[in-house]
Structure formats: structure tokens, C-alpha cells
Amino acid sequence: MYFHNKAKNILNLKVLTLLLLLIPTYALSDQYDLQTQSMQDATEYKAGVEAVDNEAGHSADLFDENKTAVVYKHYRGKKWSDYISEARSHFRMRLREFFGYLRRIRIALKDPDTDWDNFDWSYTGKEPDEDNPDDSNGDDSTGDDATGDDSTADDTTGDDSISDDSTADDTTGDDSNSNQDDSSPIQKVSVSNQPTGLLGENVEIDVAYNASNDNNQLSGLGLRIHFDSAVLTFNSLSDVLQQDIIVNGEGPVNDVEDFDNNPQTDSYITFGWASLFNNWPNRELPSLLLKVTFGVSNSTDLNTVTSTAINLTDITTAAGYQFESEDYVLELAETESTWDFDGNGDADALTDGLIMMRYSFGLRGEDMANKAMAANSQMSVSQVEERLSGAIKIADIDNDGDVDALTDGLLLLRHLFAVDDETLTHGAIGLKASRKTKVAIKKHLNKHMPKKR
């Protein structure tokens, strides 16, 4: 505030001083110039008149009644107005320079960063550079109003228009470049279904493809599908777009470089399509790109992990296209255990019943699952074993505190073979069982039958 007031005081003093000095000085100098020039002109034209008087055959209409050359009178009057015009223009130019000086100070007053201790207060008689077109417009108009100089306003308008046009051109150029980038067509992939990951079961992810300009005649696409291997296990692929397929679900690959910027998704599988004749995917858009089936770990603790990310990144895109993806957050939920251990949606005696019998006898891995998994099962042997481990709480069918092949295993096998009479429980109830009757056993078995899809 101190420097601001100081600047205003100095400005007021300088304005008054310059006004006191500027106007009389220009008026006196102009008057002196006009008188001096008029005397010189009078002398020159007097000699001219004498030359005309002595010229033989000169027409009388060149002289008036006082024998004064008419041409001299006319010339003298014309030159006098010229002097007046020149004096006015000179004064206006000086005054315009003065207002330019004021404008420079006003701009400095508006700038909070002005260093007043080192401010240049000198008056150069020249206008400052117009760094700010908006300020210069306002200041010039003030100066023009004070002088009433239309020509000055025209000059200022002309300068501003040049500056504005160039600025507009530059801005337009920058915007056009930016818009060009923003408006580039896009190859887009997303998860088109909305599945939920049930612990111990398979989940199928549908990956769809689209192009923002609906162009289905492109050179191809390179794609990664990222997932967390602690929660999901890559099982199988189906319905993969076969047009120009080059890389079909290679992996899983350890995502050491973290392509999706998510350290939780530590693995990915890759796909690549490359069209020799630039006609990919050659089908109506949007279109299904592929289906990938993951197994959801039954050991996931839902108290700490309630969802897992499935991210999509590009390896490469068609020339001139950007890539856009809609990453998917797979919600996780606890699965109510069923007798469908191989995950094919059905409980069968010669698959699920046999698997549990072998598991109850202590077999694991391939010995447990060999030739006992349904043909349409998409689970791995380790996933089946994991599911059985998670189903222990329902596998103790007679509820005697132990899962035994010749009690619980046999009860399930009979039930899946549709044994419905007293044979169901005959000789298959443990001595410590708390669930003993056929009705109670059958109720428990039916409760955990898989629901038909």
C-alpha cells in the first residue's frame, strides 16, 4: 500500500509538471515556427510577384486591385492552414506520447509485483510496447477522448486488430492441434456382462469391442487382460474372434512391468489380431471379442477382500487410433457350498459323488479327479480340490464331527444315484452321529443340491 500511494503521488506531481511544461512549450515553439516560416514565405513570394510584374504578356487577371499577385494570396492562405494542421498534428502526437507514459504507470499500478524502488519514471516521449491488448485499448481510448483525435483511434484500432488477429490465429492453431488429438477415433474394449465372483466357482467374463467411428475395417488390435492371481485363476477361453487372430490367450504372464499401473493385478493374458488386408474385425459393431473363464479362489477372505480388478490394456492399436478401456471390478461373494464339486452346474454320482468318495479316502490331486470330472467342467484339478476343502462343513452329512468315506461319502453317492428308501442310510450312519434319520439326512442332502441354471 505504501508503494502504491507513493506511486500515485509521484504520478500526480509528474502529470502536473508535464502539463505545465508541455502545452506552453509546444504552443510557443509552434507559434515561433509559424511566424518565422511566414516571414520567409513572404520574402520568397514578394520576389515571385516582382518577377510576374516584369513578365511580358502576363494576363491582368493574375492581379487584384491592389496589384497584389492573386497566386501569392492563394498560396499564402493555403500554406498558413497547412501550418496550423501540422501544429495540431504535432501537438496531438506529443499528447498521445504523454498519455502513453501515463498508461505505462497505470499498468504498473495494477501489477502487484511492480518493483517501485527500481521503477523507471523517465519520460521518453515514446509509447510503451502494448503487451496487454485489453489494457492498451482502454488506455488509448482515454487518451483519444481527451484529444479528440480520430486518426489516433484509427491507428490504435488497427494495431489492436493486428495483435488480436495474430493471437486468434495462434490460439486457433493450438486448439486445432489439441482437438485433433482429442477427436482421434478410438478402439474401445470393455466387460459387457456384469458377473459376480462366487468363491470356489467359475466366473465368465465377456470382453466386447467397439470403434468410436464404427469402422470395422482396421488393421487389428493388441490386448492384455490383467487379473490378480491370488484371487483368480485363468481357466479357459471361448468365443474368441478368429478373424486374423495371431496371439490367442498366451499366458498367464507375470506383470513385472505393471502395464495397467495396478500392482494387485500381477498377471495377464495376451491377445493379438493383425489384418493383412486391413479388414478387421469385419463384423457389425459393437461385437463380442472373447470370453474368458476364471476360477475364484475359495480361500479368499471376504473380510479383507470384497472385490478384484480385471483391467484391460493395449499392446498396440490400429494406426491413427487411440485406445480406451473400461476396467471391471469383480465383486466377490461367498458361495453356498453344493455337491457340484467339478463346477459344471450339476451334481452327478459318477463325477461329484465319486470325487467326494475318493477325497474322503484321502486321495488328492490327479488321483482324486482322474476320469471323475465332467466333460463340460471348466475347473482345474486344484480348483476342484479347493472346492472340496471349502465344502467340509457340509460334507459331514451325518454330523458326527468327521468326514468319512463309508458314512458321508456313501450317503452322498446313494443320494445321487437316487436311492430314496431306507437303504439311503442303512449301515452309513456314524456311532456319534447327531443327524441319524432318513428324513434329516435327506433334508440336508437336498438343501445343498446345486440350483439348476
C-alpha positions as CSV (number, residue, x, y, z in Angstrom):
1,M,0.0,0.0,0.0
2,Y,2.9,2.3,0.8
3,F,4.5,1.9,-2.6
4,H,1.1,2.2,-4.3
5,N,0.4,5.6,-2.6
6,K,3.9,6.8,-3.3
7,A,3.5,5.9,-6.9
8,K,0.2,7.8,-7.1
9,N,1.7,10.9,-5.5
10,I,4.7,10.9,-7.8
11,L,2.4,10.3,-10.8
12,N,0.2,13.3,-9.8
13,L,3.3,15.6,-9.5
14,K,4.7,14.5,-12.8
15,V,1.4,14.9,-14.6
16,L,1.0,18.5,-13.3
17,T,4.6,19.3,-14.2
18,L,4.4,17.8,-17.6
19,L,1.1,19.6,-18.4
20,L,2.6,22.9,-17.2
21,L,5.7,22.5,-19.3
22,L,4.3,20.6,-22.3
23,I,1.5,22.8,-23.5
24,P,3.2,26.2,-23.3
25,T,6.4,24.8,-24.8
26,Y,4.6,23.3,-27.8
27,A,2.4,26.4,-28.3
28,L,5.4,28.8,-28.2
29,S,7.5,26.7,-30.4
30,D,4.7,26.2,-32.9
31,Q,4.0,29.9,-32.9
32,Y,7.6,30.8,-33.4
33,D,7.9,28.3,-36.2
34,L,4.8,29.7,-37.9
35,Q,5.9,33.3,-37.7
36,T,9.4,32.5,-38.9
37,Q,8.1,30.4,-41.8
38,S,5.6,33.1,-42.8
39,M,8.3,35.8,-43.0
40,Q,10.4,33.5,-45.1
41,D,7.5,32.8,-47.4
42,A,6.5,36.4,-47.7
43,T,10.1,37.3,-48.8
44,E,10.1,34.4,-51.3
45,Y,6.7,35.3,-52.8
46,K,7.5,39.0,-53.0
47,A,10.3,38.1,-55.3
48,G,7.9,36.0,-57.2
49,V,5.5,38.8,-57.6
50,E,8.1,41.1,-59.0
51,A,9.1,38.5,-61.5
52,V,5.5,38.3,-62.6
53,D,5.2,42.1,-62.9
54,N,8.1,42.2,-65.2
55,E,6.9,39.3,-67.3
56,A,5.8,40.4,-70.8
57,G,2.3,39.5,-71.9
58,H,1.1,38.4,-68.4
59,S,-2.6,38.3,-68.1
60,A,-4.2,41.1,-66.0
61,D,-6.4,38.7,-64.1
62,L,-3.4,37.5,-62.2
63,F,-3.5,40.7,-60.1
64,D,-6.2,42.2,-57.9
65,E,-7.0,46.0,-57.4
66,N,-4.0,46.4,-55.1
67,K,-1.7,45.0,-57.7
68,T,-1.0,42.0,-55.5
69,A,-0.5,38.7,-57.2
70,V,-3.6,36.6,-56.8
71,V,-1.5,33.4,-56.9
72,Y,0.5,34.8,-54.0
73,K,-2.6,35.4,-51.9
74,H,-4.0,31.9,-52.6
75,Y,-0.7,30.2,-52.0
76,R,-0.1,32.2,-48.8
77,G,-3.6,31.2,-47.4
78,K,-3.0,27.5,-48.3
79,K,0.3,27.3,-46.6
80,W,-1.0,29.0,-43.4
81,S,-3.7,26.3,-42.9
82,D,-1.1,23.7,-43.6
83,Y,1.0,25.1,-40.8
84,I,-2.0,25.1,-38.5
85,S,-2.7,21.4,-39.4
86,E,0.9,20.4,-38.8
87,A,0.9,22.2,-35.5
88,R,-2.2,20.4,-34.4
89,S,-0.8,17.0,-35.5
90,H,2.4,17.7,-33.8
91,F,0.7,18.6,-30.5
92,R,-1.6,15.6,-30.7
93,M,1.3,13.3,-31.3
94,R,3.1,14.7,-28.3
95,L,0.0,14.5,-26.2
96,R,-0.6,10.9,-27.3
97,E,3.0,10.1,-26.2
98,F,2.2,11.7,-22.9
99,F,-0.9,9.5,-22.4
100,G,1.2,6.5,-23.3
101,Y,3.5,7.4,-20.5
102,L,0.5,7.7,-18.1
103,R,-0.7,4.3,-19.3
104,R,2.6,2.7,-18.5
105,I,2.4,4.0,-15.0
106,R,-1.3,2.8,-14.6
107,I,-0.3,-0.7,-15.8
108,A,2.4,-0.7,-13.2
109,L,-0.1,0.4,-10.5
110,K,-2.3,-2.6,-11.4
111,D,0.5,-5.1,-11.1
112,P,1.1,-6.2,-7.5
113,D,4.6,-7.4,-8.4
114,T,5.8,-4.0,-9.6
115,D,9.2,-3.1,-8.0
116,W,8.6,0.6,-7.3
117,D,12.1,1.1,-5.9
118,N,13.6,0.4,-9.3
119,F,10.7,1.6,-11.4
120,D,11.7,3.7,-14.5
121,W,10.0,7.0,-14.1
122,S,11.7,8.6,-17.1
123,Y,9.6,10.1,-19.8
124,T,10.9,9.0,-23.2
125,G,8.3,10.6,-25.4
126,K,7.5,7.2,-26.9
127,E,4.6,4.9,-26.3
128,P,5.4,1.6,-24.4
129,D,5.0,-1.8,-26.1
130,E,1.4,-3.0,-25.9
131,D,1.9,-6.2,-24.1
132,N,-1.7,-6.3,-22.9
133,P,-4.2,-5.6,-25.7
134,D,-7.1,-5.2,-23.2
135,D,-5.3,-2.5,-21.2
136,S,-4.0,-0.7,-24.2
137,N,-7.5,-0.5,-25.7
138,G,-8.8,1.1,-22.5
139,D,-5.9,3.5,-22.1
140,D,-5.8,4.6,-25.7
141,S,-9.5,5.3,-25.7
142,T,-8.9,7.6,-22.7
143,G,-6.2,9.4,-24.5
144,D,-8.2,9.7,-27.7
145,D,-11.2,11.1,-25.9
146,A,-9.0,13.7,-24.2
147,T,-7.5,14.8,-27.6
148,G,-10.5,14.2,-29.8
149,D,-8.1,12.6,-32.4
150,D,-10.0,10.3,-34.7
151,S,-6.8,9.3,-36.5
152,T,-5.2,8.2,-33.3
153,A,-8.2,6.0,-32.6
154,D,-7.9,4.5,-36.0
155,D,-4.2,3.8,-35.5
156,T,-4.8,2.2,-32.2
157,T,-7.7,0.1,-33.5
158,G,-5.5,-1.0,-36.4
159,D,-2.7,-2.1,-34.1
160,D,-5.0,-3.9,-31.8
161,S,-6.7,-5.7,-34.6
162,I,-3.3,-7.0,-35.8
163,S,-2.4,-8.1,-32.4
164,D,-5.8,-9.7,-31.8
165,D,-5.8,-11.5,-35.2
166,S,-2.4,-13.0,-34.6
167,T,-3.4,-14.1,-31.2
168,A,-6.6,-15.5,-32.5
169,D,-4.6,-17.4,-35.2
170,D,-2.2,-18.8,-32.7
171,T,-5.0,-19.8,-30.3
172,T,-6.9,-21.4,-33.1
173,G,-3.8,-23.3,-34.2
174,D,-3.3,-24.6,-30.7
175,D,-6.9,-25.6,-30.3
176,S,-7.0,-27.3,-33.6
177,N,-4.0,-29.4,-32.7
178,S,-5.5,-30.2,-29.3
179,N,-8.8,-31.0,-30.9
180,Q,-7.1,-33.2,-33.4
181,D,-5.7,-35.3,-30.6
182,D,-8.9,-35.3,-28.7
183,S,-11.0,-36.2,-31.7
184,S,-8.9,-39.1,-32.9
185,P,-11.0,-42.2,-33.3
186,I,-10.9,-44.8,-30.5
187,Q,-10.7,-48.5,-30.3
188,K,-12.6,-49.4,-27.2
189,V,-12.8,-52.6,-25.1
190,S,-14.9,-53.3,-22.1
191,V,-16.5,-56.1,-20.0
192,S,-20.0,-56.3,-21.4
193,N,-21.6,-58.6,-18.8
194,Q,-21.9,-57.9,-15.1
195,P,-20.8,-61.2,-13.4
196,T,-20.2,-61.7,-9.7
197,G,-17.3,-63.9,-8.5
198,L,-18.6,-66.6,-6.2
199,L,-15.9,-68.1,-4.0
200,G,-14.9,-71.6,-5.2
201,E,-16.8,-71.2,-8.5
202,N,-16.0,-70.2,-12.1
203,V,-16.9,-66.8,-13.4
204,E,-17.1,-65.9,-17.1
205,I,-16.0,-62.5,-18.4
206,D,-17.3,-61.3,-21.7
207,V,-15.0,-58.8,-23.4
208,A,-16.6,-56.6,-26.1
209,Y,-15.0,-54.4,-28.8
210,N,-16.1,-51.2,-30.5
211,A,-14.8,-48.3,-32.5
212,S,-15.9,-44.7,-32.0
213,N,-16.4,-44.1,-35.7
214,D,-18.0,-47.6,-36.3
215,N,-15.1,-48.5,-38.7
216,N,-14.9,-52.3,-38.8
217,Q,-12.1,-52.3,-41.5
218,L,-8.9,-51.8,-39.5
219,S,-5.5,-53.4,-39.1
220,G,-6.1,-55.1,-35.8
221,L,-5.5,-54.7,-32.1
222,G,-3.2,-56.0,-29.3
223,L,-4.8,-56.6,-25.9
224,R,-3.9,-57.6,-22.4
225,I,-6.3,-58.8,-19.7
226,H,-4.9,-58.3,-16.2
227,F,-6.0,-60.1,-13.1
228,D,-4.9,-60.9,-9.5
229,S,-3.6,-64.4,-9.4
230,A,-4.2,-64.6,-5.7
231,V,-8.0,-64.4,-6.3
232,L,-8.5,-65.6,-9.9
233,T,-7.1,-68.5,-11.8
234,F,-7.2,-68.4,-15.6
235,N,-9.1,-71.5,-16.8
236,S,-10.2,-71.3,-20.4
237,L,-11.3,-69.2,-23.4
238,S,-14.3,-69.4,-25.6
239,D,-15.9,-67.5,-28.5
240,V,-12.6,-65.8,-29.4
241,L,-12.9,-63.6,-32.5
242,Q,-11.0,-65.8,-35.0
243,Q,-10.6,-63.2,-37.8
244,D,-6.9,-62.5,-38.1
245,I,-6.0,-63.9,-34.7
246,I,-2.3,-64.1,-34.2
247,V,-1.9,-64.4,-30.4
248,N,-4.7,-66.3,-28.7
249,G,-4.7,-66.1,-24.9
250,E,-1.0,-66.5,-24.3
251,G,-0.1,-66.7,-20.6
252,P,-0.6,-66.1,-17.8
253,V,2.4,-63.8,-17.8
254,N,3.8,-62.2,-14.7
255,D,3.1,-58.4,-15.0
256,V,6.6,-57.3,-13.9
257,E,6.3,-54.0,-15.8
258,D,2.9,-53.3,-14.3
259,F,1.3,-52.2,-17.6
260,D,-2.0,-51.3,-16.0
261,N,-0.4,-49.4,-13.1
262,N,-2.0,-51.7,-10.6
263,P,0.3,-53.8,-8.5
264,Q,-2.5,-56.0,-7.3
265,T,-3.2,-57.4,-10.8
266,D,0.1,-59.3,-11.1
267,S,-0.7,-61.4,-14.1
268,Y,-2.1,-61.0,-17.6
269,I,-3.0,-62.9,-20.7
270,T,-2.4,-61.5,-24.2
271,F,-4.3,-61.4,-27.5
272,G,-3.3,-60.1,-30.9
273,W,-5.2,-59.6,-34.1
274,A,-3.4,-58.4,-37.3
275,S,-5.2,-58.0,-40.6
276,L,-3.1,-58.3,-43.8
277,F,-5.8,-56.6,-45.8
278,N,-7.0,-54.1,-43.2
279,N,-10.4,-55.6,-42.8
280,W,-10.6,-56.3,-39.1
281,P,-12.9,-57.2,-37.3
282,N,-15.1,-57.3,-40.4
283,R,-18.3,-57.6,-38.4
284,E,-21.0,-55.3,-37.1
285,L,-20.0,-53.2,-34.1
286,P,-20.1,-53.4,-31.1
287,S,-19.1,-57.0,-31.1
288,L,-18.1,-59.8,-28.7
289,L,-14.3,-60.1,-28.8
290,L,-13.9,-63.1,-26.5
291,K,-15.0,-64.9,-23.3
292,V,-12.5,-65.8,-20.6
293,T,-13.3,-68.0,-17.6
294,F,-11.6,-67.6,-14.3
295,G,-11.9,-69.7,-11.2
296,V,-12.5,-67.7,-8.0
297,S,-10.3,-68.8,-5.1
298,N,-12.4,-70.3,-2.2
299,S,-9.7,-69.3,0.3
300,T,-10.3,-65.5,-0.3
301,D,-11.1,-63.8,2.9
302,L,-14.1,-61.6,2.3
303,N,-13.5,-59.7,5.4
304,T,-10.4,-58.1,3.8
305,V,-11.0,-58.6,0.0
306,T,-14.5,-57.9,-1.3
307,S,-13.7,-57.3,-5.0
308,T,-10.9,-57.8,-7.5
309,A,-9.9,-55.8,-10.6
310,I,-9.9,-57.1,-14.2
311,N,-8.1,-54.5,-16.2
312,L,-7.7,-54.1,-20.0
313,T,-4.6,-52.5,-21.6
314,D,-3.4,-52.2,-25.2
315,I,-0.3,-53.7,-26.7
316,T,-0.9,-51.8,-29.9
317,T,-3.7,-50.1,-31.8
318,A,-4.6,-49.5,-35.5
319,A,-2.7,-46.6,-37.0
320,G,-4.3,-43.3,-36.1
321,Y,-6.5,-44.7,-33.3
322,Q,-6.4,-44.2,-29.6
323,F,-7.2,-46.9,-27.0
324,E,-9.9,-46.7,-24.4
325,S,-10.9,-49.4,-21.9
326,E,-13.5,-49.8,-19.2
327,D,-11.8,-51.8,-16.4
328,Y,-14.1,-54.0,-14.4
329,V,-14.3,-54.5,-10.7
330,L,-15.5,-58.0,-10.0
331,E,-17.5,-58.2,-6.8
332,L,-16.8,-61.2,-4.7
333,A,-19.4,-63.2,-2.7
334,E,-19.4,-66.3,-0.6
335,T,-20.8,-69.3,-2.3
336,E,-23.1,-71.6,-0.6
337,S,-21.4,-75.0,-0.9
338,T,-23.1,-77.6,-3.0
339,W,-22.4,-81.1,-4.2
340,D,-21.3,-79.8,-7.6
341,F,-17.6,-80.2,-6.9
342,D,-16.4,-80.0,-10.6
343,G,-18.4,-76.8,-11.3
344,N,-20.4,-78.0,-14.3
345,G,-23.7,-76.9,-12.7
346,D,-24.9,-80.4,-11.9
347,A,-24.3,-82.9,-9.1
348,D,-23.7,-86.4,-10.5
349,A,-22.9,-89.7,-8.8
350,L,-20.1,-90.8,-11.2
351,T,-18.4,-87.4,-11.1
352,D,-19.1,-85.4,-7.9
353,G,-20.1,-88.4,-5.8
354,L,-17.0,-90.4,-6.9
355,I,-14.8,-87.3,-6.3
356,M,-16.0,-86.9,-2.7
357,M,-15.6,-90.7,-2.1
358,R,-12.0,-90.6,-3.3
359,Y,-11.3,-87.3,-1.3
360,S,-12.8,-89.0,1.8
361,F,-10.4,-91.9,1.3
362,G,-7.5,-89.4,1.4
363,L,-6.8,-89.1,-2.3
364,R,-5.7,-85.7,-3.7
365,G,-4.8,-84.2,-7.0
366,E,-5.0,-86.3,-10.1
367,D,-5.7,-89.4,-8.1
368,M,-8.8,-87.8,-6.7
369,A,-10.0,-86.3,-10.1
370,N,-8.8,-88.8,-12.7
371,K,-11.7,-89.6,-15.1
372,A,-14.1,-88.4,-12.4
373,M,-14.6,-84.8,-13.7
374,A,-17.5,-83.9,-16.0
375,A,-16.6,-83.3,-19.7
376,N,-18.1,-79.8,-19.6
377,S,-16.3,-78.9,-16.4
378,Q,-14.0,-75.8,-16.8
379,M,-12.3,-76.2,-13.4
380,S,-8.8,-77.4,-12.8
381,V,-7.9,-80.3,-10.5
382,S,-6.5,-77.9,-7.9
383,Q,-9.7,-75.8,-8.0
384,V,-11.9,-78.9,-7.5
385,E,-9.7,-79.9,-4.6
386,E,-10.0,-76.4,-3.2
387,R,-13.8,-76.5,-3.5
388,L,-14.0,-79.8,-1.7
389,S,-11.8,-78.4,1.1
390,G,-14.2,-75.5,1.4
391,A,-17.2,-77.9,1.5
392,I,-16.1,-79.8,4.5
393,K,-18.7,-78.0,6.6
394,I,-21.5,-79.6,4.6
395,A,-19.6,-82.9,3.8
396,D,-20.1,-84.2,7.3
397,I,-23.6,-85.4,6.3
398,D,-24.3,-87.4,9.5
399,N,-22.8,-84.7,11.6
400,D,-20.6,-86.8,13.7
401,G,-17.6,-84.4,13.5
402,D,-15.7,-86.3,10.8
403,V,-15.9,-86.7,7.0
404,D,-15.7,-90.4,6.3
405,A,-15.8,-92.3,3.0
406,L,-18.0,-95.2,4.4
407,T,-20.6,-92.9,6.0
408,D,-20.7,-89.4,4.4
409,G,-19.2,-90.5,1.1
410,L,-21.6,-93.4,0.8
411,L,-24.6,-91.3,1.8
412,L,-23.9,-88.8,-1.0
413,L,-23.2,-91.4,-3.6
414,R,-26.5,-93.2,-2.8
415,H,-28.4,-89.9,-2.9
416,L,-27.0,-89.0,-6.2
417,F,-27.9,-92.5,-7.5
418,A,-31.5,-91.6,-6.4
419,V,-31.7,-94.1,-3.6
420,D,-34.8,-92.9,-1.7
421,D,-35.8,-95.7,0.7
422,E,-34.4,-96.9,3.9
423,T,-31.4,-98.1,2.0
424,L,-30.2,-94.5,1.9
425,T,-29.0,-94.6,5.5
426,H,-28.6,-98.3,6.1
427,G,-25.2,-99.0,7.6
428,A,-23.9,-95.5,6.7
429,I,-24.6,-93.6,10.0
430,G,-21.7,-93.0,12.4
431,L,-21.9,-94.0,16.0
432,K,-21.5,-90.4,17.2
433,A,-23.9,-89.0,14.5
434,S,-26.4,-86.4,15.6
435,R,-28.2,-86.5,12.2
436,K,-29.5,-90.1,12.1
437,T,-32.9,-90.4,10.5
438,K,-33.5,-90.7,6.8
439,V,-35.7,-87.6,6.8
440,A,-32.9,-85.5,8.5
441,I,-30.2,-86.9,6.2
442,K,-32.3,-86.4,3.0
443,K,-33.2,-82.8,4.1
444,H,-29.5,-82.0,4.5
445,L,-28.6,-83.6,1.1
446,N,-31.4,-81.7,-0.8
447,K,-30.5,-78.4,0.8
448,H,-27.1,-78.4,-0.9
449,M,-28.0,-79.7,-4.3
450,P,-26.9,-77.1,-6.9
451,K,-29.6,-74.9,-8.3
452,K,-30.4,-75.5,-11.9
453,R,-29.2,-72.8,-14.2
